[in-house]
């Protein structure tokens, strides 16, 4: 025969759980019995005692502030995304309007520096100049074009064929090679974006290359950051460069 437990024999914890369950089931209890509410005080580690209503108001206020902070963060992210989309749109139009590879370089440099706060921008194109006509007439393009047989490509071949952006810090000699001999200590973090390769698959324009974006902020580009924008930028630039590379005429 099972032993019957009277309410007096209940453990205090069990009573507390029953009361908590009852109050959850009857949230209007204190509306019906306000005198009970008036007699209840909760200990407060900073201000002695507070009424249940005051504690509830404080809890709701804290929750409201937390939700407001989360909403402000979401609004900030949305504004940043809108701003980024607008800058990408301007950059895309500038690249499509470019009449030469020199213009492509200038458009990248202007918008990445002006709109996206880059401290340095460089483009390297490894091209078979024996078979492709290149704009080697001006000094700028002489720093952009590198012959496919140049031994410097070996250091970057894995990155170029891997076709994924690489972000982080680079060796001083790499920075000087990409951005020029005077870049040196100013560039603390870099984003390298591969271009060409499978993004420009055609026998008439065999080239590999990279866009380099440098920052004086060591945390601006880091290995764990998202790279979707950089990947999309590489795809766009690959295609507009492809349109300006022509096979060398025979004869």
C-alpha positions as CSV (number, residue, x, y, z in Angstrom):
1,X,0.0,0.0,0.0
2,X,1.5,3.3,-1.0
3,X,2.2,5.9,1.6
4,X,0.0,9.1,1.3
5,X,1.7,12.4,1.7
6,X,-0.2,15.2,3.2
7,X,0.6,18.8,2.1
8,X,2.4,19.3,5.5
9,X,4.9,16.5,4.5
10,X,5.9,18.1,1.2
11,X,9.5,19.2,0.9
12,X,10.0,23.0,0.6
13,X,11.5,22.7,-2.9
14,X,8.5,20.8,-4.1
15,X,6.2,23.4,-2.7
16,X,8.2,26.2,-4.4
17,X,8.0,24.3,-7.7
18,X,4.2,23.9,-7.3
19,X,3.8,27.6,-6.5
20,X,5.9,28.6,-9.5
21,X,3.9,26.2,-11.8
22,X,0.6,27.7,-10.5
23,X,1.7,31.3,-11.1
24,X,2.8,30.5,-14.6
25,X,-0.5,28.8,-15.3
26,X,-2.4,31.8,-13.7
27,X,-0.5,34.9,-14.8
28,X,-3.4,37.1,-13.6
29,X,-3.3,35.9,-10.0
30,X,-1.9,39.1,-8.6
31,X,-4.6,41.1,-10.4
32,X,-7.2,39.1,-8.5
33,X,-5.3,39.3,-5.2
34,X,-3.5,42.6,-5.1
35,X,-3.2,42.4,-1.3
36,X,-0.9,39.4,-1.7
37,X,1.3,41.4,-4.2
38,X,1.5,44.2,-1.7
39,X,3.0,41.9,0.9
40,X,5.6,40.5,-1.3
41,X,9.2,41.8,-1.4
42,X,12.2,40.5,-3.2
43,X,15.7,40.9,-1.9
44,X,17.9,43.1,-4.1
45,X,21.6,43.0,-3.8
46,X,22.0,46.7,-4.4
47,X,18.9,48.4,-3.0
48,X,17.7,46.3,0.0
49,X,14.2,45.2,-1.1
50,X,12.1,45.9,-4.1
51,X,8.5,45.0,-4.8
52,X,7.7,42.3,-7.3
53,X,6.3,44.9,-9.7
54,X,9.5,46.9,-9.5
55,X,11.6,43.9,-10.1
56,X,9.4,42.9,-13.1
57,X,9.6,46.5,-14.5
58,X,13.4,46.4,-14.2
59,X,13.6,43.0,-15.9
60,X,11.4,44.2,-18.8
61,X,13.4,47.4,-19.1
62,X,16.6,45.3,-19.3
63,X,15.1,43.1,-21.9
64,X,13.9,46.1,-23.9
65,X,17.4,47.7,-23.8
66,X,18.9,44.4,-25.0
67,X,16.4,44.2,-27.9
68,X,17.1,47.8,-28.8
69,X,20.8,47.2,-29.0
70,X,20.2,44.1,-31.2
71,X,17.9,46.2,-33.4
72,X,20.4,49.0,-33.6
73,X,23.1,46.4,-34.7
74,X,20.8,45.0,-37.4
75,X,20.0,48.5,-38.7
76,X,23.7,49.3,-38.8
77,X,24.5,46.2,-40.7
78,X,21.7,47.0,-43.2
79,X,23.0,50.5,-43.7
80,X,26.5,49.1,-44.2
81,X,25.2,46.6,-46.7
82,X,23.3,49.3,-48.6
83,X,26.4,51.5,-48.7
84,X,28.6,48.6,-49.9
85,X,26.1,47.6,-52.6
86,X,26.1,51.2,-53.8
87,X,29.9,51.3,-54.0
88,X,30.1,48.0,-55.8
89,X,27.5,49.3,-58.3
90,X,29.6,52.4,-59.0
91,X,32.8,50.3,-59.4
92,X,31.0,47.8,-61.7
93,X,29.8,50.7,-64.0
94,X,33.3,52.3,-64.0
95,X,34.8,48.9,-65.0
96,X,32.3,48.4,-67.8
97,X,33.0,51.9,-69.1
98,X,36.7,51.4,-69.1
99,X,38.2,51.7,-72.6
100,X,41.5,50.0,-71.8
101,X,43.3,48.0,-69.2
102,X,44.9,51.3,-68.0
103,X,41.3,52.6,-67.4
104,X,40.4,49.5,-65.5
105,X,43.4,50.0,-63.2
106,X,42.5,53.6,-62.7
107,X,38.9,52.8,-61.9
108,X,40.0,50.2,-59.3
109,X,42.4,52.5,-57.7
110,X,40.0,55.5,-57.6
111,X,37.1,53.6,-56.1
112,X,38.9,51.2,-53.8
113,X,40.9,54.1,-52.3
114,X,38.2,56.7,-52.4
115,X,35.1,54.8,-51.5
116,X,36.5,51.8,-49.7
117,X,39.3,53.4,-47.8
118,X,42.1,51.2,-49.1
119,X,45.6,52.6,-48.5
120,X,47.2,50.9,-51.5
121,X,46.0,49.1,-54.7
122,X,48.0,47.1,-57.2
123,X,47.3,44.8,-60.1
124,X,49.6,42.2,-61.5
125,X,48.9,40.4,-64.8
126,X,51.0,37.5,-65.8
127,X,50.6,37.3,-69.6
128,X,52.3,35.6,-72.5
129,X,53.3,38.9,-74.2
130,X,54.7,37.0,-77.2
131,X,51.1,36.1,-78.2
132,X,49.0,38.8,-76.6
133,X,48.9,42.5,-77.4
134,X,49.4,44.5,-74.2
135,X,49.4,48.1,-73.3
136,X,53.1,48.4,-72.4
137,X,53.4,52.0,-73.7
138,X,53.1,53.8,-70.4
139,X,55.0,53.5,-67.2
140,X,51.9,52.4,-65.2
141,X,51.3,49.4,-67.5
142,X,54.9,48.4,-67.3
143,X,54.4,47.8,-63.6
144,X,51.1,45.8,-64.2
145,X,52.2,43.4,-66.9
146,X,54.6,40.6,-66.1
147,X,55.7,38.0,-68.6
148,X,54.4,34.5,-67.9
149,X,57.9,33.2,-67.8
150,X,58.9,35.6,-65.0
151,X,60.3,33.5,-62.1
152,X,58.4,35.7,-59.6
153,X,55.1,33.9,-60.6
154,X,56.3,30.7,-58.9
155,X,55.8,32.2,-55.4
156,X,52.2,33.0,-56.3
157,X,51.3,30.1,-58.6
158,X,49.5,28.1,-55.9
159,X,47.5,31.1,-54.9
160,X,46.7,32.1,-58.5
161,X,45.4,28.7,-59.4
162,X,43.6,28.2,-56.1
163,X,41.2,31.0,-57.2
164,X,40.2,32.1,-53.7
165,X,41.1,35.4,-52.1
166,X,43.8,35.4,-49.4
167,X,43.7,37.9,-46.5
168,X,46.2,38.6,-43.8
169,X,49.7,39.9,-43.4
170,X,52.5,39.5,-45.9
171,X,56.3,39.5,-45.9
172,X,57.9,42.9,-46.5
173,X,59.6,41.6,-49.7
174,X,56.1,40.5,-51.0
175,X,54.6,43.9,-50.2
176,X,57.5,45.7,-52.0
177,X,57.1,43.4,-55.0
178,X,53.4,43.9,-55.3
179,X,52.9,47.6,-54.2
180,X,56.3,48.9,-55.2
181,X,59.6,49.4,-53.4
182,X,58.4,52.3,-51.3
183,X,55.4,50.5,-49.8
184,X,57.3,48.6,-47.1
185,X,56.3,49.1,-43.5
186,X,53.1,51.2,-44.2
187,X,51.1,48.1,-45.3
188,X,50.1,46.0,-42.3
189,X,47.4,43.8,-43.9
190,X,46.5,42.8,-47.4
191,X,43.8,41.2,-49.5
192,X,45.0,39.3,-52.6
193,X,42.3,38.5,-55.2
194,X,43.2,36.1,-58.0
195,X,42.0,37.0,-61.5
196,X,42.2,35.2,-64.8
197,X,42.5,31.4,-64.7
198,X,39.2,29.7,-64.9
199,X,37.5,33.1,-64.7
200,X,38.9,33.8,-68.1
201,X,39.0,30.5,-69.9
202,X,40.0,31.1,-73.5
203,X,43.0,30.2,-75.6
204,X,43.0,33.7,-76.9
205,X,43.6,35.3,-73.5
206,X,45.8,33.1,-71.4
207,X,46.6,35.1,-68.3
208,X,46.8,34.8,-64.5
209,X,46.8,37.8,-62.2
210,X,45.9,39.3,-58.9
211,X,44.4,42.4,-57.4
212,X,46.1,43.5,-54.2
213,X,44.4,45.8,-51.7
214,X,46.6,47.0,-48.9
215,X,45.7,48.7,-45.5
216,X,47.8,50.3,-42.8
217,X,45.4,48.7,-40.3
218,X,46.7,45.3,-39.3
219,X,43.1,44.1,-38.5
220,X,41.5,45.4,-41.8
221,X,42.2,42.1,-43.7
222,X,42.5,38.9,-41.7
223,X,42.3,35.2,-42.6
224,X,38.9,34.6,-40.9
225,X,37.0,37.4,-42.7
226,X,34.3,36.8,-45.3
227,X,35.6,37.1,-48.9
228,X,32.4,37.0,-51.0
229,X,32.8,40.6,-52.1
230,X,36.4,40.0,-53.0
231,X,35.6,36.9,-55.0
232,X,32.8,38.8,-56.9
233,X,35.2,41.6,-57.6
234,X,37.8,39.2,-59.0
235,X,35.2,37.7,-61.3
236,X,34.1,41.1,-62.6
237,X,37.6,42.3,-63.2
238,X,38.6,39.0,-64.9
239,X,35.9,39.4,-67.5
240,X,36.5,43.1,-68.2
241,X,40.2,42.5,-68.6
242,X,39.5,39.6,-70.9
243,X,37.6,41.9,-73.2
244,X,40.7,44.1,-73.7
245,X,43.2,41.4,-74.4
246,X,43.7,40.6,-78.0
247,X,45.8,38.0,-79.8
248,X,48.9,39.4,-81.4
249,X,48.4,39.8,-85.2
250,X,50.6,37.5,-87.3
251,X,52.8,38.7,-90.1
